[in-house]
């Protein structure tokens, strides 16, 4: 048996776990790399990102629907899918004020088709993943440096990282992109809580990392026995079958506040009338729920060993064995299991008919299994249950307890257990009542978690305004969000410029990220004239804008106004006239004044903006506060992307104008203040890099070179900054610019 995977997992987490607060991607890399190191002699590749399933037809964003709770099975396992459906069914009946759906990312077409036929809930397509992006290079470079500083000091791990440095670099880039895509997607649907019924594998791990960065509650349902691979863990909470499991995790250091005993939630139907002793034939039938596939997980052959023990045991002459194959066993797996029993005088009954497990259990004398879930069900039912336990598994799972079952080690112990329990009979059926109680309790807790997150984020719950292509031009309602952080000297002018507009149908939301200047006093003076005010730390300007727009579902058109800018009198009426005249545009772009520190005014005006020339936006600049956005178009592209920290407006224009048009007009509608504390002035190089990277991602090398040469001519400090950050890809643009 190979313990190196677990050992390396422990070494990696000890060395790197404190970095995961800033970079959650490191947590899932620890798990992936530990497995790769353990299997380096016979490597097992992770499925290519391009092979992960995406299902665009089920895109909830186009329906203006907030999804409070996302259930994410992420793998084609019947117990994962069944658990999601069962919990969701009970959740909706107990929490009619909250919305929920099932994420289909990671599922096969077969599983998706089954969900289409059987599920009553919204199916969510999730984000579309792209290749690793230029935009993430600074973060990739930083994370790589931090990891190498730690790992190079560990002699067991350093050689592996030196041999595969390029692969690690690419892997980090890909993981960051998937986390970024999920962040955008979760923000777009205003999610409060993510429920994952699997073992933190991809793509579930990417989803959890994204949710944690957005402070969305993450709940993981344990399907099986405790394993040390869950600690340290990614998710906020771990929901378990029983108190004994909770005690095991607490012994390993998982705090009690992160553990909830939810009970067994998989949908298992058990008939209410099991066979009694008088109805049972003289021949006793024991069920062996086998499993062969996936048996070498983490270098351990637990399921193989269990099948061999059963084949080596001796059953009484009046006892029959039925071997139930696992649904995912292949024909070669089944052949391997049958071969183990060739020496038996009376061959077992082999079945791959997927008779419901609960129904099959009511007609057997006892159950033999290496599966913790099967053992748990049988134990709660009161059946004699033998859990086959390879002692070497203790290193991974600890001294695990199985309620109502007996842990068996070796064929001799199994032979004795069967002989001692061949006359016990199942009386009654406590399982169904036990499970319904668990479901009722769990969905109540889940509803409370979602509501608590709603209050924390000032979010609108279960908003559904109906699917439509364009807003009614006769019912225009403007939604304006003002994000602010320590701009108190400008904030009052920005607020007054919105409040004093002559268009009556408008909603104002103020999002303050926790200012320490006089901003709070200014906000308190005007908060009664705003629909919502939120004060406190947030996920940055982009996330504040997205959260603010979620507060105003009645708005047909959206605009964010930076706290150091202002709308001109009559600006909203001007926008309304343009929308009524030409209602079929995604963007309405007016003129605007740029005001320098010395008071000089410059009018910014464009005659036409369209894709793909919008990629060169810094050369064809228009003002963001002069831009009104149609809400259906905004939601069709999932809104602003919270992973884009600085050039979120440029990113949004690129995505909107791929599929929609813009209307430009010459009337000034805003004033933009230019000052040293302005974000684009303080971190100008970061803004330019993100803009260039977005251009590269959208249009490729040719447009990036054109934009890069423009930046090199007009922003000479940019090239030296990029080189200092280790962004070697920029060197090509530098050479192009110099030539």
MOPETA-V49188 format. One record per residue. N is the residue number from 1. BURIAL is # if it has 16 or more other ideal C-beta (glycine too) atoms within 10 Angstrom, else .. Layout:
# MOPETA-V49188
n: [N & N]
burial: [BURIAL & BURIAL]
This chain:
# MOPETA-V49188
n: [1 & 2 & 3 & 4 & 5 & 6 & 7 & 8 & 9 & 10 & 11 & 12 & 13 & 14 & 15 & 16 & 17 & 18 & 19 & 20 & 21 & 22 & 23 & 24 & 25 & 26 & 27 & 28 & 29 & 30 & 31 & 32 & 33 & 34 & 35 & 36 & 37 & 38 & 39 & 40 & 41 & 42 & 43 & 44 & 45 & 46 & 47 & 48 & 49 & 50 & 51 & 52 & 53 & 54 & 55 & 56 & 57 & 58 & 59 & 60 & 61 & 62 & 63 & 64 & 65 & 66 & 67 & 68 & 69 & 70 & 71 & 72 & 73 & 74 & 75 & 76 & 77 & 78 & 79 & 80 & 81 & 82 & 83 & 84 & 85 & 86 & 87 & 88 & 89 & 90 & 91 & 92 & 93 & 94 & 95 & 96 & 97 & 98 & 99 & 100 & 101 & 102 & 103 & 104 & 105 & 106 & 107 & 108 & 109 & 110 & 111 & 112 & 113 & 114 & 115 & 116 & 117 & 118 & 119 & 120 & 121 & 122 & 123 & 124 & 125 & 126 & 127 & 128 & 129 & 130 & 131 & 132 & 133 & 134 & 135 & 136 & 137 & 138 & 139 & 140 & 141 & 142 & 143 & 144 & 145 & 146 & 147 & 148 & 149 & 150 & 151 & 152 & 153 & 154 & 155 & 156 & 157 & 158 & 159 & 160 & 161 & 162 & 163 & 164 & 165 & 166 & 167 & 168 & 169 & 170 & 171 & 172 & 173 & 174 & 175 & 176 & 177 & 178 & 179 & 180 & 181 & 182 & 183 & 184 & 185 & 186 & 187 & 188 & 189 & 190 & 191 & 192 & 193 & 194 & 195 & 196 & 197 & 198 & 199 & 200 & 201 & 202 & 203 & 204 & 205 & 206 & 207 & 208 & 209 & 210 & 211 & 212 & 213 & 214 & 215 & 216 & 217 & 218 & 219 & 220 & 221 & 222 & 223 & 224 & 225 & 226 & 227 & 228 & 229 & 230 & 231 & 232 & 233 & 234 & 235 & 236 & 237 & 238 & 239 & 240 & 241 & 242 & 243 & 244 & 245 & 246 & 247 & 248 & 249 & 250 & 251 & 252 & 253 & 254 & 255 & 256 & 257 & 258 & 259 & 260 & 261 & 262 & 263 & 264 & 265 & 266 & 267 & 268 & 269 & 270 & 271 & 272 & 273 & 274 & 275 & 276 & 277 & 278 & 279 & 280 & 281 & 282 & 283 & 284 & 285 & 286 & 287 & 288 & 289 & 290 & 291 & 292 & 293 & 294 & 295 & 296 & 297 & 298 & 299 & 300 & 301 & 302 & 303 & 304 & 305 & 306 & 307 & 308 & 309 & 310 & 311 & 312 & 313 & 314 & 315 & 316 & 317 & 318 & 319 & 320 & 321 & 322 & 323 & 324 & 325 & 326 & 327 & 328 & 329 & 330 & 331 & 332 & 333 & 334 & 335 & 336 & 337 & 338 & 339 & 340 & 341 & 342 & 343 & 344 & 345 & 346 & 347 & 348 & 349 & 350 & 351 & 352 & 353 & 354 & 355 & 356 & 357 & 358 & 359 & 360 & 361 & 362 & 363 & 364 & 365 & 366 & 367 & 368 & 369 & 370 & 371 & 372 & 373 & 374 & 375 & 376 & 377 & 378 & 379 & 380 & 381 & 382 & 383 & 384 & 385 & 386 & 387 & 388 & 389 & 390 & 391 & 392 & 393 & 394 & 395 & 396 & 397 & 398 & 399 & 400 & 401 & 402 & 403 & 404 & 405 & 406 & 407 & 408 & 409 & 410 & 411 & 412 & 413 & 414 & 415 & 416 & 417 & 418 & 419 & 420 & 421 & 422 & 423 & 424 & 425 & 426 & 427 & 428 & 429 & 430 & 431 & 432 & 433 & 434 & 435 & 436 & 437 & 438 & 439 & 440 & 441 & 442 & 443 & 444 & 445 & 446 & 447 & 448 & 449 & 450 & 451 & 452 & 453 & 454 & 455 & 456 & 457 & 458 & 459 & 460 & 461 & 462 & 463 & 464 & 465 & 466 & 467 & 468 & 469 & 470 & 471 & 472 & 473 & 474 & 475 & 476 & 477 & 478 & 479 & 480 & 481 & 482 & 483 & 484 & 485 & 486 & 487 & 488 & 489 & 490 & 491 & 492 & 493 & 494 & 495 & 496 & 497 & 498 & 499 & 500 & 501 & 502 & 503 & 504 & 505 & 506 & 507 & 508 & 509 & 510 & 511 & 512 & 513 & 514 & 515 & 516 & 517 & 518 & 519 & 520 & 521 & 522 & 523 & 524 & 525 & 526 & 527 & 528 & 529 & 530 & 531 & 532 & 533 & 534 & 535 & 536 & 537 & 538 & 539 & 540 & 541 & 542 & 543 & 544 & 545 & 546 & 547 & 548 & 549 & 550 & 551 & 552 & 553 & 554 & 555 & 556 & 557 & 558 & 559 & 560 & 561 & 562 & 563 & 564 & 565 & 566 & 567 & 568 & 569 & 570 & 571 & 572 & 573 & 574 & 575 & 576 & 577 & 578 & 579 & 580 & 581 & 582 & 583 & 584 & 585 & 586 & 587 & 588 & 589 & 590 & 591 & 592 & 593 & 594 & 595 & 596 & 597 & 598 & 599 & 600 & 601 & 602 & 603 & 604 & 605 & 606 & 607 & 608 & 609 & 610 & 611 & 612 & 613 & 614 & 615 & 616 & 617 & 618 & 619 & 620 & 621 & 622 & 623 & 624 & 625 & 626 & 627 & 628 & 629 & 630 & 631 & 632 & 633 & 634 & 635 & 636 & 637 & 638 & 639 & 640 & 641 & 642 & 643 & 644 & 645 & 646 & 647 & 648 & 649 & 650 & 651 & 652 & 653 & 654 & 655 & 656 & 657 & 658 & 659 & 660 & 661 & 662 & 663 & 664 & 665 & 666 & 667 & 668 & 669 & 670 & 671 & 672 & 673 & 674 & 675 & 676 & 677 & 678 & 679 & 680 & 681 & 682 & 683 & 684 & 685 & 686 & 687 & 688 & 689 & 690 & 691 & 692 & 693 & 694 & 695 & 696 & 697 & 698 & 699 & 700 & 701 & 702 & 703 & 704 & 705 & 706 & 707 & 708 & 709 & 710 & 711 & 712 & 713 & 714 & 715 & 716 & 717 & 718 & 719 & 720 & 721 & 722 & 723 & 724 & 725 & 726 & 727 & 728 & 729 & 730 & 731 & 732 & 733 & 734 & 735 & 736 & 737 & 738 & 739]
burial: [. & . & . & # & # & # & . & # & # & . & # & # & # & . & # & # & . & . & # & # & . & . & # & # & # & # & # & # & # & # & # & # & # & # & # & # & # & # & # & . & . & . & . & . & . & . & . & . & # & . & . & # & # & . & # & . & . & # & # & # & # & . & . & # & # & # & # & # & # & # & # & # & # & # & # & # & # & . & # & # & # & # & # & # & # & # & # & # & # & # & # & # & . & . & # & . & . & # & # & # & # & # & # & # & # & # & # & . & . & . & # & # & . & . & # & . & . & . & # & . & # & # & # & # & # & # & # & . & # & . & . & # & # & # & # & # & # & # & # & # & # & . & # & # & . & . & # & . & . & # & # & . & . & # & . & . & # & . & . & # & # & . & . & # & . & . & . & # & # & . & # & # & # & # & # & # & # & # & # & # & # & # & # & # & # & # & # & # & # & # & # & # & # & # & # & # & # & # & # & # & . & # & # & # & # & # & # & # & # & # & # & # & # & # & . & # & # & # & # & # & # & # & # & # & # & # & # & # & # & # & # & # & # & # & # & # & # & # & # & # & # & # & . & . & # & # & . & # & # & . & . & . & . & # & . & . & . & . & # & # & . & # & # & # & # & # & # & # & . & # & . & . & . & # & . & . & . & . & . & # & . & . & . & # & # & # & # & # & # & # & # & # & . & . & # & . & . & # & . & # & # & # & # & # & # & # & # & . & # & # & # & . & # & . & # & . & . & . & # & # & # & # & # & # & # & # & . & . & # & . & . & . & # & # & . & . & # & . & . & # & # & . & . & . & . & . & . & # & . & # & . & . & . & . & . & . & # & # & . & # & # & # & # & # & # & # & # & # & # & # & # & # & # & # & # & # & # & # & # & # & # & # & # & # & # & # & # & # & # & # & . & . & # & . & . & # & # & # & . & # & . & # & . & # & # & # & # & # & . & # & # & . & # & # & # & . & # & # & . & . & # & # & . & . & . & # & . & . & # & . & # & # & . & . & # & . & . & # & # & . & . & # & # & . & . & # & # & . & # & # & # & . & # & # & . & . & # & # & # & # & # & # & # & . & . & . & . & . & . & . & # & . & . & . & . & # & # & # & # & # & # & # & # & # & # & # & # & # & # & # & # & # & # & # & # & . & # & # & . & . & # & . & . & . & . & # & # & # & # & # & # & # & # & . & # & . & . & . & # & # & . & # & # & . & . & # & # & . & . & # & # & # & # & # & # & . & . & # & # & # & # & # & # & # & # & # & # & # & # & # & # & # & # & . & # & # & # & # & # & # & # & # & # & # & # & # & # & # & . & . & # & # & . & # & # & # & . & # & # & . & . & . & # & . & # & # & # & # & # & # & # & # & # & # & # & . & . & . & . & . & . & . & . & # & # & # & . & . & # & . & # & . & . & # & # & . & # & # & . & . & . & # & # & # & # & # & # & # & # & # & # & # & # & # & # & # & # & # & # & # & # & # & # & # & # & # & # & # & # & # & # & # & # & # & # & # & # & . & . & # & # & # & # & # & # & . & # & # & # & # & # & # & # & . & . & . & . & # & # & . & . & . & . & # & # & # & # & # & # & # & # & # & # & # & # & # & # & # & # & . & . & . & # & # & # & # & # & # & # & . & # & # & . & . & . & . & . & # & # & . & # & # & . & . & # & . & # & . & . & # & . & . & # & # & . & . & # & . & .]
